[in-house]
Amino acid sequence: MSALPYFCRGEVVQGFGRGSKQLGIPTANFPEEVVNSLPSDLTTGIYFGWACVGNGDVHKMVMSIGWNPFYKNIKKSAETHIIHTYDNDFYGENLSVLIVGYIRPEQNFNSLDDLISAIRSDIDKAKEQLDLPEFKELKDRFFNNNESNVIHGPGSG
């Protein structure tokens, strides 16, 4: 994953409507233009990092990039679960995401409960990893600088 860390930003768009409703795990979805511009070596799978809505606070996140085999998607998506509770939806807001690590490849599941269990495990792994000093330092480097200092891809900062 030579593309990591990777920073991207885009408007939050309506997704498939499954995150909150079926899974109880709300996600913020990037538009196709952002998904299609992700580096080719950012393979499909589950990632972790930092996210910020608008000019708000920066929070831990997990992100699924791929086809969501359980749902048999025909379009690739990038869905971010911000590990924070928001009072309202934020469609139309800018979402800034710093992807810093990889958890696992995407996979299919035998049941919705198995999928939910895997996502909860991914969230736990992300929380643990993001407490490490090297990942906190990346958060500070990317989000405490002016936008003009943000560089996409490896060796950023």
CYANA upper distance limits for C-alpha pairs under 8 A (distance plus 0.5 A):
  1 MET  CA     41 ASP  CA      6.58
  1 MET  CA     42 LEU  CA      6.74
  1 MET  CA     43 THR  CA      8.46
  2 SER  CA     41 ASP  CA      7.62
  2 SER  CA    153 GLY  CA      8.46
  2 SER  CA    154 PRO  CA      6.71
  3 ALA  CA     39 PRO  CA      7.27
  3 ALA  CA     41 ASP  CA      7.09
  3 ALA  CA     42 LEU  CA      6.99
  3 ALA  CA    153 GLY  CA      5.46
  3 ALA  CA    154 PRO  CA      5.60
  4 LEU  CA     99 ILE  CA      7.14
  4 LEU  CA    100 VAL  CA      6.17
  4 LEU  CA    101 GLY  CA      7.47
  4 LEU  CA    153 GLY  CA      6.45
  4 LEU  CA    154 PRO  CA      5.84
  5 PRO  CA     98 LEU  CA      7.21
  5 PRO  CA     99 ILE  CA      6.03
  5 PRO  CA    100 VAL  CA      5.06
  5 PRO  CA    101 GLY  CA      7.86
  5 PRO  CA    152 HIS  CA      8.33
  5 PRO  CA    153 GLY  CA      6.31
  5 PRO  CA    154 PRO  CA      6.13
  5 PRO  CA    155 GLY  CA      7.99
  5 PRO  CA    156 SER  CA      7.68
  6 TYR  CA     98 LEU  CA      6.15
  6 TYR  CA     99 ILE  CA      5.63
  6 TYR  CA    100 VAL  CA      7.21
  6 TYR  CA    152 HIS  CA      6.02
  6 TYR  CA    153 GLY  CA      5.10
  6 TYR  CA    154 PRO  CA      7.33
  7 PHE  CA     96 SER  CA      7.85
  7 PHE  CA     97 VAL  CA      6.19
  7 PHE  CA     98 LEU  CA      4.92
  7 PHE  CA     99 ILE  CA      6.79
  7 PHE  CA    150 VAL  CA      8.30
  7 PHE  CA    151 ILE  CA      7.88
  7 PHE  CA    152 HIS  CA      5.77
  7 PHE  CA    153 GLY  CA      7.32
  8 CYS  CA     34 VAL  CA      8.10
  8 CYS  CA     96 SER  CA      6.45
  8 CYS  CA     97 VAL  CA      5.95
  8 CYS  CA     98 LEU  CA      7.13
  8 CYS  CA    152 HIS  CA      7.79
  9 ARG  CA     34 VAL  CA      8.10
  9 ARG  CA     94 ASN  CA      7.18
  9 ARG  CA     95 LEU  CA      6.00
  9 ARG  CA     96 SER  CA      4.85
  9 ARG  CA     97 VAL  CA      6.69
 10 GLY  CA     30 PHE  CA      6.60
 10 GLY  CA     31 PRO  CA      7.61
 10 GLY  CA     34 VAL  CA      7.04
 10 GLY  CA     94 ASN  CA      5.86
 10 GLY  CA     95 LEU  CA      6.00
 10 GLY  CA     96 SER  CA      7.29
 11 GLU  CA     30 PHE  CA      6.85
 11 GLU  CA     31 PRO  CA      7.37
 11 GLU  CA     91 TYR  CA      7.95
 11 GLU  CA     92 GLY  CA      5.94
 11 GLU  CA     93 GLU  CA      5.99
 11 GLU  CA     94 ASN  CA      4.93
 11 GLU  CA     95 LEU  CA      6.50
 12 VAL  CA     28 ALA  CA      6.43
 12 VAL  CA     29 ASN  CA      5.95
 12 VAL  CA     30 PHE  CA      5.95
 12 VAL  CA     31 PRO  CA      7.55
 12 VAL  CA     90 PHE  CA      7.47
 12 VAL  CA     91 TYR  CA      5.46
 12 VAL  CA     92 GLY  CA      5.70
 12 VAL  CA     93 GLU  CA      6.19
 12 VAL  CA     94 ASN  CA      6.65
 12 VAL  CA     95 LEU  CA      6.74
 13 VAL  CA     28 ALA  CA      7.78
 13 VAL  CA     29 ASN  CA      6.01
 13 VAL  CA     30 PHE  CA      6.49
 13 VAL  CA     31 PRO  CA      6.48
 13 VAL  CA     91 TYR  CA      6.07
 13 VAL  CA     92 GLY  CA      6.85
 14 GLN  CA     28 ALA  CA      8.48
 14 GLN  CA     29 ASN  CA      7.14
 14 GLN  CA     91 TYR  CA      7.29
 15 GLY  CA     28 ALA  CA      8.07
 15 GLY  CA     29 ASN  CA      6.20
 17 GLY  CA     21 LYS  CA      7.12
 18 ARG  CA     22 GLN  CA      5.50
 18 ARG  CA     23 LEU  CA      6.88
 18 ARG  CA     26 PRO  CA      8.48
 19 GLY  CA     23 LEU  CA      5.67
 19 GLY  CA     24 GLY  CA      6.62
 19 GLY  CA     25 ILE  CA      5.52
 19 GLY  CA     26 PRO  CA      4.94
 19 GLY  CA     27 THR  CA      6.01
 20 SER  CA     24 GLY  CA      4.94
 20 SER  CA     25 ILE  CA      5.54
 20 SER  CA     26 PRO  CA      4.71
 20 SER  CA     27 THR  CA      7.71
 21 LYS  CA     26 PRO  CA      8.44
 23 LEU  CA    112 LEU  CA      8.41
 23 LEU  CA    116 ILE  CA      6.76
 25 ILE  CA     81 HIS  CA      7.50
 26 PRO  CA     81 HIS  CA      6.59
 27 THR  CA     79 GLU  CA      6.18
 27 THR  CA     80 THR  CA      5.57
 27 THR  CA     81 HIS  CA      4.98
 27 THR  CA     82 ILE  CA      7.63
 28 ALA  CA     79 GLU  CA      6.17
 28 ALA  CA     80 THR  CA      5.55
 28 ALA  CA     81 HIS  CA      6.88
 28 ALA  CA     82 ILE  CA      8.31
 29 ASN  CA     77 SER  CA      7.99
 29 ASN  CA     78 ALA  CA      6.53
 29 ASN  CA     79 GLU  CA      5.17
 29 ASN  CA     80 THR  CA      6.81
 30 PHE  CA     34 VAL  CA      6.64
 30 PHE  CA     35 VAL  CA      7.13
 30 PHE  CA     77 SER  CA      7.91
 30 PHE  CA     78 ALA  CA      6.38
 30 PHE  CA     79 GLU  CA      7.24
 31 PRO  CA     35 VAL  CA      7.07
 32 GLU  CA     36 ASN  CA      6.37
 32 GLU  CA     77 SER  CA      7.83
 33 GLU  CA     37 SER  CA      6.71
 34 VAL  CA     38 LEU  CA      7.09
 35 VAL  CA     76 LYS  CA      7.73
 35 VAL  CA     77 SER  CA      6.70
 35 VAL  CA     78 ALA  CA      6.48
 38 LEU  CA     42 LEU  CA      7.34
 43 THR  CA     65 ILE  CA      8.17
 43 THR  CA     66 GLY  CA      8.50
 43 THR  CA    105 PRO  CA      8.50
 44 THR  CA     64 SER  CA      8.09
 44 THR  CA     65 ILE  CA      5.56
 44 THR  CA     66 GLY  CA      5.17
 44 THR  CA     67 TRP  CA      8.23
 44 THR  CA    105 PRO  CA      6.80
 44 THR  CA    106 GLU  CA      6.67
 45 GLY  CA     64 SER  CA      6.31
 45 GLY  CA     65 ILE  CA      5.92
 45 GLY  CA     66 GLY  CA      6.78
 45 GLY  CA    102 TYR  CA      8.08
 45 GLY  CA    103 ILE  CA      8.04
 45 GLY  CA    104 ARG  CA      6.23
 45 GLY  CA    105 PRO  CA      4.51
 45 GLY  CA    106 GLU  CA      4.71
 45 GLY  CA    107 GLN  CA      8.46
 46 ILE  CA     62 VAL  CA      7.44
 46 ILE  CA     63 MET  CA      6.13
 46 ILE  CA     64 SER  CA      5.13
 46 ILE  CA     65 ILE  CA      6.91
 46 ILE  CA    102 TYR  CA      6.65
 46 ILE  CA    103 ILE  CA      5.91
 46 ILE  CA    104 ARG  CA      5.89
 46 ILE  CA    105 PRO  CA      6.64
 46 ILE  CA    106 GLU  CA      6.87
 46 ILE  CA    122 ASP  CA      8.15
 47 TYR  CA     62 VAL  CA      6.12
 47 TYR  CA     63 MET  CA      5.58
 47 TYR  CA     64 SER  CA      6.92
 47 TYR  CA     65 ILE  CA      8.31
 47 TYR  CA     99 ILE  CA      7.14
 47 TYR  CA    100 VAL  CA      7.99
 47 TYR  CA    101 GLY  CA      6.08
 47 TYR  CA    102 TYR  CA      4.83
 47 TYR  CA    103 ILE  CA      5.90
 47 TYR  CA    104 ARG  CA      7.91
 48 PHE  CA     60 LYS  CA      8.14
 48 PHE  CA     61 MET  CA      6.19
 48 PHE  CA     62 VAL  CA      4.83
 48 PHE  CA     63 MET  CA      6.53
 48 PHE  CA     99 ILE  CA      6.37
 48 PHE  CA    100 VAL  CA      6.62
 48 PHE  CA    101 GLY  CA      5.79
 48 PHE  CA    102 TYR  CA      6.75
 48 PHE  CA    103 ILE  CA      7.52
 48 PHE  CA    126 ALA  CA      5.98
 48 PHE  CA    130 LEU  CA      8.42
 49 GLY  CA     60 LYS  CA      6.42
 49 GLY  CA     61 MET  CA      5.84
 49 GLY  CA     62 VAL  CA      6.90
 49 GLY  CA     63 MET  CA      8.49
 49 GLY  CA     97 VAL  CA      7.75
 49 GLY  CA     98 LEU  CA      6.02
 49 GLY  CA     99 ILE  CA      5.06
 49 GLY  CA    100 VAL  CA      5.48
 49 GLY  CA    101 GLY  CA      7.04
 49 GLY  CA    126 ALA  CA      7.90
 49 GLY  CA    130 LEU  CA      7.48
 49 GLY  CA    135 PHE  CA      8.41
 50 TRP  CA     58 VAL  CA      6.90
 50 TRP  CA     59 HIS  CA      6.07
 50 TRP  CA     60 LYS  CA      5.17
 50 TRP  CA     61 MET  CA      5.87
 50 TRP  CA     97 VAL  CA      6.24
 50 TRP  CA     98 LEU  CA      5.61
 50 TRP  CA     99 ILE  CA      7.16
 50 TRP  CA    100 VAL  CA      8.32
 50 TRP  CA    139 LYS  CA      7.08
 51 ALA  CA     58 VAL  CA      5.97
 51 ALA  CA     59 HIS  CA      5.88
 51 ALA  CA     60 LYS  CA      6.78
 51 ALA  CA     61 MET  CA      6.57
 51 ALA  CA     82 ILE  CA      7.11
 51 ALA  CA     95 LEU  CA      7.47
 51 ALA  CA     96 SER  CA      6.05
 51 ALA  CA     97 VAL  CA      4.92
 51 ALA  CA     98 LEU  CA      6.83
 52 CYS  CA     56 GLY  CA      6.47
 52 CYS  CA     57 ASP  CA      6.41
 52 CYS  CA     58 VAL  CA      5.12
 52 CYS  CA     59 HIS  CA      6.90
 52 CYS  CA     95 LEU  CA      6.32
 52 CYS  CA     96 SER  CA      5.67
 52 CYS  CA     97 VAL  CA      7.08
 53 VAL  CA     57 ASP  CA      7.91
 53 VAL  CA     58 VAL  CA      8.29
 53 VAL  CA     90 PHE  CA      8.35
 53 VAL  CA     93 GLU  CA      7.11
 53 VAL  CA     94 ASN  CA      6.39
 53 VAL  CA     95 LEU  CA      5.18
 53 VAL  CA     96 SER  CA      6.93
 54 GLY  CA     93 GLU  CA      6.38
 54 GLY  CA     94 ASN  CA      5.56
 54 GLY  CA     95 LEU  CA      6.68
 54 GLY  CA     96 SER  CA      8.09
 58 VAL  CA    143 PHE  CA      8.10
 59 HIS  CA     82 ILE  CA      6.99
 59 HIS  CA     83 ILE  CA      6.85
 59 HIS  CA     84 HIS  CA      7.19
 60 LYS  CA     82 ILE  CA      6.61
 60 LYS  CA     83 ILE  CA      5.87
 60 LYS  CA     84 HIS  CA      8.20
 60 LYS  CA    126 ALA  CA      8.01
 60 LYS  CA    127 LYS  CA      7.34
 60 LYS  CA    130 LEU  CA      7.52
 61 MET  CA     80 THR  CA      7.14
 61 MET  CA     81 HIS  CA      6.05
 61 MET  CA     82 ILE  CA      4.86
 61 MET  CA     83 ILE  CA      5.79
 61 MET  CA    123 ILE  CA      8.18
 61 MET  CA    126 ALA  CA      7.62
 62 VAL  CA     80 THR  CA      6.38
 62 VAL  CA     81 HIS  CA      5.86
 62 VAL  CA     82 ILE  CA      7.17
 62 VAL  CA     83 ILE  CA      8.16
 62 VAL  CA    122 ASP  CA      7.73
 62 VAL  CA    123 ILE  CA      6.80
 62 VAL  CA    126 ALA  CA      6.99
 63 MET  CA     78 ALA  CA      7.25
 63 MET  CA     79 GLU  CA      6.01
 63 MET  CA     80 THR  CA      4.80
 63 MET  CA     81 HIS  CA      6.61
 64 SER  CA     77 SER  CA      8.14
 64 SER  CA     78 ALA  CA      6.14
 64 SER  CA     79 GLU  CA      5.73
 64 SER  CA     80 THR  CA      7.02
 64 SER  CA    106 GLU  CA      8.24
 65 ILE  CA     76 LYS  CA      7.75
 65 ILE  CA     77 SER  CA      6.25
 65 ILE  CA     78 ALA  CA      4.98
 65 ILE  CA     79 GLU  CA      7.10
 65 ILE  CA    106 GLU  CA      8.49
 66 GLY  CA     76 LYS  CA      5.48
 66 GLY  CA     77 SER  CA      5.93
 66 GLY  CA     78 ALA  CA      7.14
 66 GLY  CA    106 GLU  CA      7.59
 67 TRP  CA     72 LYS  CA      7.35
 67 TRP  CA     73 ASN  CA      5.73
 67 TRP  CA     74 ILE  CA      7.34
 67 TRP  CA     75 LYS  CA      6.90
 67 TRP  CA     76 LYS  CA      5.30
 67 TRP  CA     77 SER  CA      6.89
 68 ASN  CA     72 LYS  CA      6.67
 68 ASN  CA     73 ASN  CA      6.43
 68 ASN  CA     76 LYS  CA      8.50
 68 ASN  CA    106 GLU  CA      7.53
 68 ASN  CA    107 GLN  CA      8.02
 68 ASN  CA    108 ASN  CA      8.02
 69 PRO  CA     73 ASN  CA      7.13
 69 PRO  CA    106 GLU  CA      8.07
 69 PRO  CA    107 GLN  CA      6.81
 69 PRO  CA    108 ASN  CA      5.55
 70 PHE  CA    107 GLN  CA      8.12
 70 PHE  CA    108 ASN  CA      5.42
 70 PHE  CA    109 PHE  CA      6.41
 70 PHE  CA    115 LEU  CA      8.46
 83 ILE  CA    123 ILE  CA      8.25
 98 LEU  CA    139 LYS  CA      8.13
 98 LEU  CA    142 PHE  CA      8.19
100 VAL  CA    135 PHE  CA      7.64
100 VAL  CA    138 LEU  CA      8.40
103 ILE  CA    122 ASP  CA      7.43
103 ILE  CA    125 LYS  CA      8.09
103 ILE  CA    126 ALA  CA      8.29
109 PHE  CA    114 ASP  CA      6.54
109 PHE  CA    115 LEU  CA      6.29
110 ASN  CA    114 ASP  CA      7.08
110 ASN  CA    115 LEU  CA      8.44
111 SER  CA    115 LEU  CA      6.98
112 LEU  CA    116 ILE  CA      6.69
113 ASP  CA    117 SER  CA      6.57
114 ASP  CA    118 ALA  CA      6.71
115 LEU  CA    119 ILE  CA      6.76
116 ILE  CA    120 ARG  CA      6.69
117 SER  CA    121 SER  CA      6.74
118 ALA  CA    122 ASP  CA      6.65
119 ILE  CA    123 ILE  CA      6.70
120 ARG  CA    124 ASP  CA      6.82
121 SER  CA    125 LYS  CA      6.73
122 ASP  CA    126 ALA  CA      6.61
123 ILE  CA    127 LYS  CA      6.69
124 ASP  CA    128 GLU  CA      6.79
125 LYS  CA    129 GLN  CA      6.62
126 ALA  CA    130 LEU  CA      6.42
127 LYS  CA    131 ASP  CA      6.97
128 GLU  CA    132 LEU  CA      7.82
129 GLN  CA    135 PHE  CA      7.92
130 LEU  CA    135 PHE  CA      5.90
130 LEU  CA    136 LYS  CA      6.91
131 ASP  CA    135 PHE  CA      7.50
131 ASP  CA    136 LYS  CA      7.09
132 LEU  CA    136 LYS  CA      6.94
133 PRO  CA    137 GLU  CA      6.52
134 GLU  CA    138 LEU  CA      6.94
135 PHE  CA    139 LYS  CA      6.89
136 LYS  CA    140 ASP  CA      6.87
137 GLU  CA    141 ARG  CA      6.65
138 LEU  CA    142 PHE  CA      6.65
139 LYS  CA    143 PHE  CA      6.34
139 LYS  CA    144 ASN  CA      8.28
140 ASP  CA    144 ASN  CA      5.81
140 ASP  CA    145 ASN  CA      8.40
141 ARG  CA    145 ASN  CA      6.97
141 ARG  CA    157 GLY  CA      7.04
142 PHE  CA    150 VAL  CA      6.73
142 PHE  CA    157 GLY  CA      7.50
145 ASN  CA    149 ASN  CA      6.72
145 ASN  CA    150 VAL  CA      7.86
146 ASN  CA    150 VAL  CA      7.70
149 ASN  CA    157 GLY  CA      7.39
150 VAL  CA    156 SER  CA      7.80
150 VAL  CA    157 GLY  CA      6.98
151 ILE  CA    156 SER  CA      5.82
151 ILE  CA    157 GLY  CA      6.82
152 HIS  CA    156 SER  CA      6.90
